[in-house]
Amino acid sequence: MSISTSQRRDVDDAATPLTRVAVPAPDATPEAFLSACPSPRGFWQRDGTWNAWSGSVIGIRVGAGEGRGPIAAVAREVSLRVAGGADEDPPPRFHGGFAFHADHRAAGAWSDFPAARFDLPAAELIGGVGAETRLVVTVPGSGGPARARARRRAEALAGRLGAGPAEGAPGRADAVRGRSEPVSRDTWRRGVEAALEAIRAGRFRKVVLARPLDVALARIPDPAALLLRLRRREEGSFPFLFEPVPGSVFFGASPELVALRSGNRLHAMAVAGTAPRSPDGAEDERLGRELLDSAKERTEHAIGVRDMRERLAALGGDPEVDEQPHLLRLRGIQHLRTDLSVRAGRGHGVLDLLEVMHPTAAVSGYPRQPAAAFLRERESFERGWYAGPVGWFDAAGEGAFAPALRCALLRGDRARLFAGAGLVEGSDPEREWEETALKLRPMLEILAGGPEA
């Protein structure tokens, strides 16, 4: 495993000391920050705490099949060269993500997204519910001159940030001017039937078959406006956005976490089993009860819990697991959710947890290898970063990653949306198609900018 040759030059550049300065930015919003700052830029939010970032002081790029091992080592090396920052500020964070398949090659629509990419930002806006909003700037160099330069940049940027952008382009319900299904209903039906045949033959117990939806837009959306709608609509999810180059944006709102290290514990979340919501309270309760009582949905969920429990146990210790699943209620959709955690062993950081966990049964299948092989056989499109882990980590091993679900890849005025369905014994092709349509709806509404967004 190694960092790619081109990235190795960037790592050598990391021998230069770095200085970090933070200033208050009480009136700034992440949307205003993204509007004011160039790519690469991105956003991540968990439980009301968010981080918007821009620029790249140090970048890590990993090519197909090179593995994740060197990434943490690079982060540790860089962290030793960073000076400054207040005690209350988080340590330097690398933001980015991984492709779903480790052998992914950056090409076609995914040409700006290698097998893995992480950036130590030049500027970050950090805030959240009940927290002071702070702007952090990192510059090359050390000592008084570097600190003065970083402070000037931070104060100048903070002075430009005010209210977030209005809900502009696309901004109207007619902004989606066309859509196409790269995977037809008939192709989907044959894929589901092939999966059920493989399940009955004992090849695997579950597989997550996905399909894309291509959308043509009337105009090129503003990423900051998309983020504003995303955060307003998808409360309770984990919103993310990543724009490596201008006009190439990957964004979404995942319902779950695949890996989290906080303090001395490692956490994961099993989310599987799906039902719609209803605006009528009584009907919504009925749908939730049916989901909890469904043998098919409980079977799918139990497979995911077993998968995660086994993987957490492989890190040592006895995982703590919720006794029963509970309902995860999101806008328009609800799922079964079970939380799991284990004490972090010596040297186990979030990337170690991620190495064990991805891909989980929730995004690939169970057992892992035969399910992944089936997806390679049956899926006619490139997943790219869809269902791959996106998030952040620091040199101490802290970090959080969500599988990139409920997401879209935007290139200019064209978007490709993705959704998958977990297939187990008893799955029905038509019902699974409708489930994927339900999962595609949030991104469609956000892109359209209609009343539901």
Buried (B, 14 or more C-beta within 10 A) or exposed (E): EEBBEEBBEBBEEBEEBBBBBBBEBEEBBBBBBBBBBEBBBBBBBBEEBBBBBBBBBBBBBBBBEBBBEBBBEBBBBBBEBBBBBEEEBBEBBBBBBBBBBBEBBBEEBBBBBBBBBBBBBBBBBBBBEEEEBBBBBBBBBBEEEBBEBBBEBBBEBBEEBEEBBEBBBBBEEEBBEEEEEEBEEEBBBEBBEBBBEBBEEEBBBBBBBBBBBBBEBBBBBBBBBBBBBBBEBBEEBBBBBBBBEEEBBBBBBBBBBBBBBBEEEBBBBBBBBBBBBBEEEEEBEEBBEEBBEBEBBBBBBBBBBBBBBEBBBEBEBEBBBBEEBBBBBBBBBBBBBBBBBBBBEEEBBBBBBBBBBBBBBBBBBBBBEBBBBBBEEBBEBBBBBBBBBBBBBBBBBBBBBBBBBBBBBBBEBBBBBBBBBBBBEBBBBEEBBEBBBBBBBBBBBBBBBBEBB
